[in-house]
Amino acid sequence: MSTTRATSQHSPARRLPTNAEIVIDQHGVMTGWSREAHDLLGFTASEMLGKAAGSLLADQRSAYSDETGHVGRERGAPVVLRCRDGHTEACQVRIRPTELSAGNWSVSLTPVAEASEVQAVDDAVLDALFTRSPTSLCVYGTDLRLRRFNPAAEGMQGVFGHGSIGLMPHELWPDSNSDVFESGMRRVLETGLPLIGFEKRGRPPDDPEHEHIFANSVFRLEDPAGRVVGLATTAVEITEQRVAEERIALLAEASAVIGASLDVVETGQQLADVAVPRLAGAATVDLFSPVISGEDPTPADTELLRVGMRFAGETSGHGSSGQPGFPYPSAVSALVQDLEPRRTAIELPDDDGEPLYRGTGGKQSAHSLVIPMTARGSVLGFVSFYRLGLSNPFSDFDVMTARDLVSRSALSIDNARRYTREHSAARGLQRDLSPQDITDQSAVETAHYFAPAASNANWFDVIPVSGARVALVLCTTNEAGLRGAAAIGRLGAAVHALSDLDLDPEEVLARLDALVSRISGAHPSDSGTRDGADGFDLRCVYAVYDPVAGKLSIASADHQPPIVAHPDGRVHLLTMPVGPALGMVGSRESATEVDLEARCTLAFTTPPNSTADTTESVMRVLSSTAETSLEELRQNILGATFSDFSGPGGTVLLLARTQRLDENHLSTWDLPSDPAVVATARNLVQQQLSVWGLEAAAFVTELVVSELVTNAIRYANGPINLRVIRDHHALICEVSDTSATAPHLRYARSSDEGGRGLFLIAELTQRWGTRFSDNGKTIWTEQDLDELAVL
């Protein structure tokens, strides 16, 4: 008699092995014996391999075929098997063909008690999933039509009651990416590979105003025989999680985008562009008017100016563009006082475009969120967010996100405001330092264009020097802001002081070089940089033109030489050695001297590293300049090279057309070093003044000539040269000798018989001075012709 295994042998506390497997061939002989089969029945593989499978049956009438004798592809039946210790074990049997060898069968054995327990657990789990699980569970057939769902699935993705049974996903939730979801479901049916975490998003039928996002997983369902019977899907709503992630990404993008430009208006527009449509359907950025010009807002400021606006879409019935008007925030004073966000339902004006007025009526309902923009204790303005319609108000989370976005943007706008203020001051300082009105000179006719820049500083001037000559100078630095403007201003002041000394151009640059090194506290290094100048460069070109000799003497410190246009149409860039920038290591080159005929045009430009295209463009315009006025020429050059000249380096264009002084404007005499020649000199000058109609200047001029010639005879050897020049605005008297000793002004005592000559000259003339040459020195004086005309 067959009995079941004794309780003492297999107590409930001991887990029986499950899924024991044996393999039999087509003749019923066992060819495989697993370790689990040994643990279950006690027989070893060596004892059982090669024996008939029927020898395991405790009841020989049990079989693993059905009543017809047909063995199915997979069957399960309870059988009673013999154990090695004489006991029996009731097992659930599953038989299926093996995959490795044709004709063989795999027999899976599971104890009936444990199989019942597993089945009970399976039934309990299945019941829980379809009755009490908080996770959505839906079952679809192989035709992708809904067959069953649990209560948690109701209200999700368009599943509502029994009316949803038999519908496909795209029919349940039309306004979603259901077509992509169905494609994924078909792949699961075909391959058996599950689809995990598919994000299904859209607007559900019960909440068409809001987008919802669900994380879906899809698994294939098979019956015990392995046939595919459908699909199971689970879904969890992750809308809030995704919104939070998107808002974090929004703030990260805002940090990267907003503030990339130090322009207040551009930064305001960047803020509006980032906010729409990810946070709102429309956004406006309104700032107090002083902020835009770089000034600090004050409590008295109430005027708002719009610097940014973005509208996500079109709304029918609102003008030709479909865009409603977005008014400025109201109750500005109250907003400034409490600094709290304001959420209201408002009526937008139905005007086409942005209204430039307040208090307009409207027809478009919208939710409005106004956030005050504050930075460093000041209210800069307001940012308004809009959502058209009344079905999607701003949540507390939206307010928190908007405040964070505006707070980050406020610092960028305040930085742009400070940048605007500093660079406006720098540009203003450069304008103040530049010559406001260049007086006409006998030596050159000039025209200029000056556009101060924020990224560097430029300065130029046309400085009259002795002997009717003129100095043309351009300086530039790559230092930005007030520091660059201050540096270029100090350089310009030094140039004016040095020009009064009548120094040669190379000596002017040498002294400027020493000055720059001293004021920067820098020590040149072998690499050509200054340790204490913070890496910015000062470049300068200094030229002196003599209209009497028709010569241009010029020296450059890392600045581009001028372009020269001759009256016959020849145009070329002046060839000359260029030294290093001021304060840099390197030898200073001597000045280059070139002969220029009358009506040659010189074109000086900055930045000094002008591109080859810019230079060629200027040269093309200068190719026919003889009959073109300088004003017209200036406009032509700017028109041809505007894109190059409007770059961040700033723009200076100085045009100078040379002139020559002929015998009608000057007279010169060589005199011997003899005291008797003083009277002759006075007579010669008197006659020349009569020819020019300047008899009113005769007395002072004769006195000046007498004193200068007398000093030359007394303190110098060799011949004396006397020259008088009639300039546009001055009468110039010059006496040259071979001595290199400079006279100096003395203040004689009342008992002294001499020593008053230079004092009288200084009192009777507007200017006087000394310049040196290789052959000696020249003492010169100037009298203002305008004052002589009044006399």
C-alpha positions in Angstrom: 0.0 0.0 0.0 1.3 3.4 -1.0 1.7 5.9 1.8 2.8 9.5 1.8 6.1 10.6 3.3 6.2 10.5 7.1 5.7 13.8 8.8 8.8 13.2 10.9 10.8 12.8 7.8 9.5 15.9 6.1 8.2 18.3 8.7 6.4 21.6 7.6 9.4 23.5 8.8 11.5 21.9 6.0 11.2 23.4 2.6 10.8 20.7 -0.1 12.8 21.2 -3.3 10.8 22.6 -6.1 11.0 22.3 -9.9 12.9 19.0 -9.9 13.6 18.1 -13.5 14.2 14.8 -15.3 14.6 14.2 -19.0 13.2 11.1 -20.8 13.7 10.0 -24.4 11.1 8.9 -26.9 11.2 5.4 -25.4 10.5 6.6 -21.9 14.0 6.0 -20.6 15.5 8.6 -18.3 18.5 10.4 -19.8 18.7 13.4 -17.3 18.5 13.7 -13.6 18.8 17.0 -11.8 20.2 17.7 -8.3 16.7 18.9 -7.3 15.3 15.5 -8.3 17.9 13.8 -6.1 16.8 16.1 -3.2 13.2 15.4 -3.8 13.1 11.6 -4.3 16.5 10.5 -2.8 17.7 8.7 -5.9 21.1 9.6 -7.4 21.6 10.2 -11.1 23.7 7.0 -11.4 20.9 5.0 -10.0 18.2 6.4 -12.3 19.8 7.2 -15.7 19.0 4.5 -18.3 15.9 3.2 -16.4 12.3 3.6 -17.5 10.5 6.6 -16.2 7.6 4.4 -15.3 9.6 2.8 -12.5 9.2 6.0 -10.4 5.4 5.6 -10.3 4.0 4.4 -7.0 0.7 3.8 -8.8 1.4 2.1 -12.2 -2.0 3.2 -13.4 -0.8 6.9 -13.3 0.5 8.2 -16.6 1.5 11.5 -18.1 -0.6 11.2 -21.1 -4.3 12.1 -21.4 -7.2 9.6 -21.8 -6.6 9.3 -25.6 -2.9 8.5 -25.1 -1.9 11.8 -26.8 1.0 13.6 -25.1 0.4 17.4 -25.2 3.1 20.0 -25.8 2.8 20.9 -22.1 0.6 19.2 -19.5 0.3 19.3 -15.7 -1.1 16.3 -13.7 -0.9 15.1 -10.1 1.1 11.8 -9.8 2.5 9.8 -6.9 6.2 9.0 -7.1 8.3 6.5 -5.1 11.1 7.8 -2.9 14.4 6.0 -2.2 13.4 5.6 1.5 10.2 3.8 0.6 7.9 6.7 1.0 5.8 8.4 -1.7 5.5 12.0 -2.9 2.5 13.5 -4.6 3.7 15.9 -7.3 2.4 18.2 -10.0 3.9 17.2 -13.3 4.6 19.4 -16.3 5.9 17.9 -19.5 7.3 19.8 -22.5 9.7 19.0 -25.3 13.3 19.8 -24.6 15.0 22.5 -26.6 18.4 20.8 -26.9 17.5 17.4 -28.3 14.6 16.5 -30.6 12.3 13.7 -29.4 13.3 14.2 -25.7 10.9 15.4 -23.1 11.5 17.6 -20.0 9.5 16.5 -17.0 9.2 19.1 -14.2 8.1 17.9 -10.7 6.6 20.1 -8.0 5.3 18.7 -4.7 1.5 19.0 -4.6 1.5 20.7 -1.2 4.0 23.4 -2.3 2.2 23.8 -5.7 -1.1 24.4 -3.8 0.7 27.0 -1.7 2.2 28.7 -4.7 -1.2 28.6 -6.4 -2.8 30.2 -3.4 -0.2 32.9 -3.3 -0.6 33.5 -7.0 -4.4 33.8 -6.6 -4.0 36.2 -3.7 -1.5 38.4 -5.6 -3.7 38.4 -8.6 -6.7 39.3 -6.5 -4.8 42.1 -4.8 -3.6 43.6 -8.0 -7.1 43.8 -9.4 -8.9 44.9 -6.2 -6.6 46.6 -3.8 -3.3 47.7 -5.5 -2.7 51.4 -5.6 -0.8 50.9 -8.9 -2.6 51.0 -12.2 -2.9 47.6 -13.9 -4.5 47.1 -17.3 -4.7 43.9 -19.4 -4.9 44.2 -23.2 -5.5 41.5 -25.7 -3.3 40.7 -28.6 -5.4 43.1 -30.6 -4.3 45.9 -28.2 -7.8 46.3 -26.9 -8.5 46.8 -23.2 -9.8 43.6 -21.5 -9.5 44.3 -17.8 -8.3 47.0 -15.4 -8.1 47.5 -11.6 -9.7 50.3 -9.7 -6.4 52.2 -9.5 -6.4 52.5 -13.3 -9.7 54.4 -13.4 -9.3 58.0 -14.3 -5.8 57.5 -15.7 -4.9 57.8 -19.4 -8.6 57.9 -20.4 -9.7 54.6 -18.6 -13.2 55.3 -17.2 -15.5 52.5 -16.2 -16.7 49.6 -18.2 -17.2 51.8 -21.2 -13.5 51.7 -21.8 -13.4 47.9 -22.3 -12.6 47.0 -25.9 -10.9 50.3 -26.7 -7.4 50.7 -27.9 -4.9 53.2 -26.2 -5.3 55.9 -28.8 -9.1 55.7 -28.4 -8.9 55.9 -24.7 -6.5 58.9 -24.7 -6.6 60.7 -28.1 -4.6 63.8 -27.1 -1.4 61.9 -26.2 1.5 60.0 -27.8 -0.6 56.8 -27.8 0.5 56.0 -31.4 4.1 55.6 -30.1 2.9 53.7 -27.1 1.0 51.2 -29.3 4.1 50.7 -31.5 6.0 49.7 -28.3 3.2 47.3 -27.3 3.4 45.5 -30.6 7.2 45.1 -30.2 6.6 43.5 -26.8 4.1 41.1 -28.4 6.6 40.1 -31.1 9.8 39.9 -29.0 8.7 39.2 -25.5 11.0 41.9 -24.2 9.3 44.1 -21.7 8.9 47.9 -22.2 10.0 49.6 -19.1 9.4 53.3 -18.1 7.8 54.5 -21.3 6.6 58.1 -20.7 3.1 58.5 -22.0 2.1 62.2 -21.9 -0.8 64.3 -23.1 -4.0 65.9 -21.9 -6.5 63.4 -20.5 -10.2 63.6 -21.4 -11.1 64.6 -17.8 -8.5 67.3 -17.6 -8.0 68.8 -21.1 -6.3 72.0 -19.7 -3.3 70.3 -18.2 -0.6 67.9 -19.4 -0.2 64.7 -17.5 2.8 62.3 -17.6 2.7 58.6 -16.8 5.5 56.1 -16.5 4.2 52.9 -18.2 5.7 49.4 -18.2 4.4 46.6 -20.6 4.8 42.8 -20.2 3.7 40.0 -22.4 1.2 37.4 -21.0 1.5 33.7 -21.8 -0.6 30.7 -20.8 0.9 27.5 -19.3 1.4 26.2 -22.8 3.5 29.3 -23.8 0.9 30.8 -26.0 0.8 34.6 -26.1 -2.6 35.7 -24.8 -2.1 39.5 -24.3 -0.3 42.3 -22.5 -0.3 43.7 -19.0 0.6 47.4 -18.4 1.3 49.2 -15.2 1.3 53.0 -14.9 2.4 55.5 -12.3 1.8 59.2 -12.7 5.1 61.2 -12.6 3.7 64.6 -13.7 4.9 66.4 -10.6 8.3 64.8 -10.7 8.8 65.7 -14.4 7.6 69.2 -13.8 10.1 69.6 -11.0 12.9 68.2 -13.2 11.9 70.5 -16.0 11.8 73.5 -13.7 15.3 72.6 -12.4 16.4 72.4 -16.1 14.7 75.7 -16.7 16.7 77.4 -13.9 19.9 75.8 -15.1 19.3 77.0 -18.6 18.5 80.5 -17.3 21.8 80.5 -15.4 23.6 79.7 -18.6 21.7 82.0 -21.0 20.7 85.1 -19.0 23.5 87.5 -18.4 25.6 86.3 -21.3 25.3 89.9 -22.6 26.0 92.9 -20.4 23.2 94.8 -22.1 20.1 95.6 -19.9 17.6 95.3 -22.8 19.1 92.2 -24.2 19.2 90.6 -20.7 15.5 91.4 -20.2 14.6 89.8 -23.4 16.6 86.7 -22.5 14.6 86.4 -19.4 11.3 86.5 -21.3 12.5 84.0 -23.9 13.5 81.5 -21.2 10.2 81.7 -19.3 8.0 81.2 -22.4 6.5 78.7 -23.0 7.9 76.5 -20.3 6.6 78.5 -17.4 4.0 80.7 -18.9 2.2 81.5 -22.1 3.5 85.1 -22.1 6.0 87.2 -20.1 7.0 90.8 -19.9 10.0 92.5 -18.3 9.4 96.1 -17.2 12.2 98.1 -15.6 12.3 101.6 -14.1 13.7 104.0 -16.6 16.9 104.9 -14.7 18.0 101.3 -14.7 18.1 101.2 -18.5 20.5 104.1 -18.6 22.7 102.6 -15.9 21.5 104.7 -13.0 20.2 103.6 -9.5 16.4 103.6 -9.2 15.0 106.0 -6.6 11.6 105.9 -4.7 10.4 108.8 -6.9 10.9 106.8 -10.1 7.5 105.4 -11.3 8.0 105.2 -15.0 8.4 101.7 -16.3 9.9 100.9 -19.7 9.5 97.5 -21.3 12.8 95.7 -22.1 11.5 92.2 -22.8 8.3 90.5 -24.0 7.5 87.0 -25.3 4.2 85.5 -26.4 4.0 81.7 -27.0 1.1 81.5 -29.4 -1.8 83.2 -31.2 -5.2 83.8 -29.9 -8.0 84.4 -32.4 -9.8 87.7 -32.2 -7.0 89.8 -31.0 -5.8 92.0 -33.8 -4.2 91.0 -37.0 -1.3 89.2 -35.2 -3.6 87.4 -32.7 -1.5 88.8 -29.9 -3.3 90.4 -26.9 -1.9 93.5 -25.3 0.0 93.1 -22.0 -0.4 96.1 -19.7 2.2 97.4 -17.3 1.8 96.3 -13.7 -0.6 98.4 -11.7 -0.3 99.6 -8.1 3.5 100.0 -8.5 3.9 101.7 -5.1 2.2 98.8 -3.3 4.3 96.3 -5.1 7.5 98.1 -4.2 6.4 98.3 -0.6 5.6 94.6 0.1 7.8 93.0 -2.6 5.4 90.0 -2.6 4.3 88.1 -5.8 0.8 89.0 -6.9 -1.5 86.3 -8.5 -4.7 87.7 -10.1 -7.2 86.9 -12.7 -7.2 89.8 -15.2 -8.7 91.0 -18.5 -6.0 91.6 -21.1 -6.5 94.4 -23.7 -7.5 93.1 -27.1 -5.3 95.6 -28.9 -2.9 94.3 -31.5 0.6 94.2 -29.9 2.0 95.7 -26.8 0.2 98.7 -25.4 2.3 101.6 -24.3 -0.3 102.9 -21.9 -1.9 101.7 -18.7 -5.5 101.1 -17.6 -6.9 99.7 -20.8 -9.9 97.5 -20.9 -9.8 94.1 -22.4 -11.7 91.0 -23.3 -9.2 88.2 -22.9 -9.2 86.5 -19.5 -5.9 85.4 -18.1 -4.1 84.5 -15.0 -1.3 87.0 -14.1 1.7 86.5 -11.8 3.7 89.7 -11.1 7.2 89.3 -9.4 9.1 92.3 -8.2 12.7 92.2 -9.4 15.1 93.2 -6.7 18.9 93.2 -6.5 21.3 94.5 -3.8 18.4 96.1 -1.9 16.9 98.0 -4.9 13.8 97.3 -6.9 14.7 97.3 -10.5 11.3 96.6 -12.0 8.8 93.8 -12.4 8.4 90.6 -14.4 4.8 89.6 -15.3 3.9 86.1 -16.3 0.6 85.3 -18.1 -1.5 82.2 -18.8 -4.4 82.8 -21.1 -7.7 81.4 -20.0 -8.9 80.8 -16.4 -8.4 77.0 -16.2 -4.7 76.9 -15.4 -3.8 79.2 -12.5 -0.3 79.6 -11.2 0.4 77.1 -8.4 2.6 77.7 -5.3 5.3 75.7 -7.0 5.0 78.0 -10.1 5.4 81.0 -7.9 8.5 79.5 -6.2 10.0 78.8 -9.6 9.2 82.2 -11.0 10.7 83.9 -7.9 13.9 81.9 -8.3 14.1 82.7 -12.0 13.5 86.4 -11.4 16.0 86.5 -8.5 18.7 85.0 -10.6 18.0 87.3 -13.5 17.9 90.4 -11.3 21.6 90.0 -10.5 22.4 89.8 -14.2 20.3 92.9 -15.0 21.9 94.8 -12.2 25.4 93.8 -13.4 24.4 95.0 -16.9 23.1 98.2 -15.3 26.4 98.8 -13.5 28.3 97.9 -16.7 26.3 100.4 -18.6 26.9 103.1 -16.0 30.6 102.6 -15.9 31.1 102.4 -19.6 28.8 105.3 -20.3 31.0 107.3 -17.9 34.1 106.0 -19.7 32.7 107.0 -23.1 31.7 110.4 -21.7 35.2 110.8 -20.3 36.7 110.0 -23.7 34.4 112.5 -25.4 35.5 115.1 -22.9 39.1 114.4 -23.4 38.8 114.5 -27.2 39.2 117.8 -29.0 35.8 119.5 -29.3 36.7 121.9 -32.1 39.9 121.6 -34.1 41.0 125.1 -35.2 41.9 125.5 -38.8 45.7 125.4 -39.3 47.9 126.8 -42.0 49.7 123.5 -42.2 46.8 121.1 -42.7 43.1 121.0 -43.3 41.5 118.3 -41.1 38.3 116.3 -40.7 37.7 113.6 -38.1 35.2 111.0 -36.8 35.4 109.8 -33.2 33.1 107.1 -31.7 34.3 106.2 -28.1 34.1 102.6 -27.2 33.4 100.7 -24.0 35.9 97.9 -24.6 38.9 100.2 -25.0 39.9 103.9 -25.0 41.1 106.1 -27.8 42.3 109.7 -28.0 43.5 112.0 -30.8 44.4 115.6 -31.3 45.7 118.1 -33.8 48.2 120.3 -31.9 49.8 123.5 -33.3 53.5 123.7 -32.6 56.0 126.4 -33.3 56.9 127.6 -36.8 53.3 127.1 -38.2 53.8 123.4 -37.9 51.2 120.9 -36.6 51.4 117.7 -34.6 49.0 114.9 -35.5 48.7 112.3 -32.7 46.5 109.2 -32.1 46.7 107.0 -28.9 44.8 103.9 -28.0 44.6 101.2 -25.3 42.9 97.9 -25.0 42.0 98.6 -21.4 38.2 98.9 -20.9 36.1 101.2 -18.8 37.1 104.1 -16.6 40.6 102.7 -16.1 41.3 102.8 -19.8 39.8 106.2 -20.2 41.9 107.5 -17.3 45.0 106.0 -18.8 44.5 107.5 -22.2 43.6 110.8 -20.6 46.9 110.9 -18.7 48.7 110.0 -21.9 47.0 112.8 -23.8 48.0 115.3 -21.1 51.6 114.2 -21.4 51.5 114.5 -25.1 50.3 118.1 -24.9 53.1 118.9 -22.4 55.8 117.3 -24.5 54.5 119.0 -27.7 55.2 122.4 -26.0 58.8 121.4 -25.7 59.2 121.2 -29.5 60.7 117.7 -29.3 61.2 115.4 -32.2 58.6 112.6 -32.6 61.0 109.8 -31.5 61.9 111.7 -28.4 58.3 112.4 -27.6 57.6 108.6 -27.7 60.7 107.8 -25.7 59.5 110.2 -22.9 56.0 108.7 -23.1 57.5 105.3 -22.8 59.3 106.2 -19.6 56.2 107.9 -18.3 54.0 104.9 -18.8 56.5 102.6 -17.1 56.8 104.9 -14.2 53.1 105.5 -13.6 52.2 101.9 -14.0 54.8 100.8 -11.5 56.0 98.3 -13.9 59.3 96.8 -14.7 59.8 95.5 -18.3 60.6 91.8 -18.5 62.3 89.8 -21.1 59.0 88.6 -22.5 58.0 92.1 -23.4 55.3 92.6 -20.8 55.0 94.8 -17.8 54.6 93.1 -14.4 52.4 95.8 -12.9 50.3 97.0 -15.8 47.8 94.2 -15.8 48.5 93.3 -19.4 47.0 96.3 -21.2 48.8 98.1 -24.0 49.2 101.8 -24.9 49.9 102.5 -28.5 50.6 105.8 -30.1 51.6 107.4 -33.4 53.0 111.0 -33.3 53.7 113.0 -36.4 54.8 116.6 -37.1 54.1 118.3 -40.4 56.1 121.4 -41.5 54.2 123.4 -44.2 57.3 125.5 -45.0 59.6 122.6 -45.8 56.8 120.2 -46.8 58.2 117.4 -44.6 56.4 115.0 -42.3 58.4 113.5 -39.4 56.6 110.6 -37.8 57.3 107.9 -35.1 55.1 105.0 -34.0 54.8 102.8 -30.9 53.0 99.7 -32.2 50.4 101.8 -34.0 49.5 101.5 -37.7 51.1 104.2 -39.8 48.8 106.5 -41.8 47.6 105.9 -45.3 49.0 108.6 -47.8 47.0 109.7 -50.8 48.8 111.9 -53.3 47.1 114.4 -55.6 48.0 112.3 -58.7 46.0 109.3 -57.3 48.8 107.3 -55.8 47.7 105.7 -52.5 49.9 103.7 -50.2 50.4 102.8 -46.5 53.3 104.8 -45.2 56.4 102.6 -44.9 58.2 103.1 -41.7 59.7 101.2 -38.7 57.2 100.6 -35.9 58.4 100.2 -32.3 56.9 98.3 -29.4 53.9 99.6 -27.4 54.6 102.1 -24.7 56.1 100.6 -21.6 57.2 97.4 -23.4 60.6 96.0 -23.9 62.3 96.9 -27.2 64.3 99.6 -28.8 62.7 102.8 -30.0 63.1 103.5 -33.7 64.1 106.9 -34.9 61.5 109.1 -36.6 60.9 108.7 -40.4 60.9 111.9 -42.4 59.1 112.0 -45.8 58.5 114.8 -48.3 54.8 115.6 -49.0 53.6 117.9 -51.7 50.6 120.2 -51.2 47.1 118.5 -51.0 48.4 115.1 -49.9 45.8 113.4 -47.7 46.8 111.5 -44.6 44.4 109.0 -43.1 45.0 107.9 -39.5 42.7 105.2 -38.1 42.3 103.1 -34.9 42.2 100.4 -33.8 45.9 100.1 -34.7 45.4 96.4 -35.7 42.9 97.3 -38.4 42.3 94.4 -40.7 43.7 94.2 -44.2 40.2 94.6 -45.6 39.6 97.8 -43.7 42.9 99.3 -44.9 42.2 98.3 -48.5 38.7 99.7 -48.2 40.1 103.1 -47.0 42.7 103.0 -49.8 40.1 102.5 -52.4 38.1 105.5 -51.2 41.3 107.6 -51.1 42.3 106.8 -54.6 40.7 109.9 -56.0 40.8 112.6 -53.4 42.3 115.7 -55.0 39.0 117.4 -55.7 37.0 115.8 -52.9 36.4 117.7 -49.7 37.5 116.2 -46.5 34.0 116.1 -45.1 32.7 114.2 -48.1 35.8 112.0 -48.0 35.1 111.2 -44.4 31.5 110.1 -45.1 32.7 108.0 -48.0 35.2 106.2 -45.9 32.7 105.5 -43.1 30.1 104.3 -45.6 32.6 101.9 -47.2 34.1 100.5 -44.0 31.2 101.0 -41.5 31.0 97.4 -40.4 34.7 97.3 -39.6 34.7 100.7 -37.8 31.7 99.9 -35.7 33.4 97.0 -33.9 34.1 96.8 -30.2 37.5 98.4 -30.5 36.1 101.9 -31.1 36.6 104.2 -34.0 38.9 107.1 -34.7 39.3 108.5 -38.2 41.6 111.5 -38.6 42.0 113.0 -42.1 44.7 115.7 -42.7 45.3 117.4 -46.1 48.6 119.1 -46.3 49.2 122.7 -47.3 52.3 124.7 -48.2 53.3 128.2 -47.1 54.7 130.1 -50.1 56.6 133.4 -50.2 53.3 135.3 -49.7 53.2 133.9 -46.2 56.8 134.0 -45.1 60.1 135.8 -45.5 63.5 134.7 -44.3 66.9 136.4 -44.2 70.4 135.3 -43.3 72.3 137.9 -41.3 75.9 138.1 -40.2 76.8 138.1 -36.5 77.4 141.8 -36.2 75.8 144.3 -33.8 75.1 146.7 -36.7 72.8 144.2 -38.3 70.1 144.7 -35.6 68.9 147.9 -37.2 68.8 146.1 -40.6 66.7 143.3 -39.1 64.2 145.8 -37.8 63.9 147.5 -41.2 63.5 144.2 -43.0 60.7 143.1 -40.7 59.0 146.5 -40.9 58.9 146.4 -44.7 57.5 142.9 -44.7 54.7 143.8 -42.3 53.8 146.7 -44.5 53.4 144.3 -47.4 51.1 142.1 -45.4 49.1 145.1 -44.0 50.2 144.4 -40.5 51.5 147.9 -39.6 49.8 147.6 -36.2 52.2 144.9 -35.2 55.3 146.8 -36.3 56.3 148.3 -32.9 56.1 145.0 -30.9 57.6 143.0 -33.7 60.6 145.3 -34.1 61.2 145.2 -30.4 61.1 141.4 -30.4 63.4 141.2 -33.4 65.9 143.6 -31.8 66.0 141.6 -28.6 66.3 138.2 -30.2 68.9 139.2 -32.8 70.9 141.0 -30.1 70.9 137.9 -27.9 72.0 135.7 -30.8 74.9 138.1 -31.6 75.9 138.3 -28.0 75.8 134.6 -27.0 76.3 132.7 -30.2 78.8 132.4 -33.0 78.2 132.2 -36.7 75.4 133.3 -39.0 71.9 134.2 -37.8 68.7 133.4 -39.6 65.6 135.6 -39.2 62.2 134.4 -40.4 58.7 135.8 -40.1 55.6 133.8 -40.9 52.1 134.9 -41.4 49.9 132.1 -40.3 46.1 132.0 -40.4 45.8 133.2 -36.8 49.3 134.3 -35.7 52.3 136.3 -36.7 55.4 134.2 -36.0 58.9 135.6 -35.6 61.9 133.2 -35.4 65.6 133.8 -34.9 68.0 130.9 -35.3 71.7 130.6 -34.3 74.3 127.9 -33.9 74.3 127.8 -30.1 72.7 125.0 -28.2 72.3 127.0 -25.0 68.7 127.8 -24.2 67.9 131.2 -22.8 65.8 131.5 -19.7 63.5 134.1 -18.4 64.9 136.4 -15.7 63.2 138.8 -13.3 65.6 141.7 -13.2 66.0 144.0 -10.2 65.3 147.7 -10.5 69.0 148.5 -10.3 70.0 146.1 -13.1 70.9 147.6 -16.5 69.9 144.4 -18.5 68.2 141.1 -18.2 64.7 142.3 -19.2 64.6 141.2 -22.8 62.9 137.9 -22.5 60.6 139.2 -19.8 59.4 142.0 -22.2 59.0 139.4 -25.0 56.9 137.2 -22.8 54.7 140.2 -21.8 54.2 141.5 -25.4 53.6 138.2 -27.2 51.0 135.4 -26.7 53.6 132.5 -26.8 57.3 132.1 -27.0 59.7 129.2 -26.8 62.9 127.5 -28.0 63.4 124.5 -30.2 66.6 122.7 -30.9 68.0 121.1 -34.1 71.2 119.5 -35.1 72.7 122.9 -36.1 71.7 124.9 -33.0 68.5 126.4 -31.7 65.6 128.6 -32.7 63.8 131.1 -30.5 60.3 131.9 -31.6 57.4 134.1 -30.7 53.8 134.3 -31.7 51.4 137.3 -31.8 47.6 136.8 -32.2 46.5 138.3 -35.5 42.9 138.5 -34.2 44.0 140.8 -31.4 46.1 142.9 -33.9 43.0 143.3 -36.1 41.1 144.8 -33.2 43.9 147.3 -32.6 
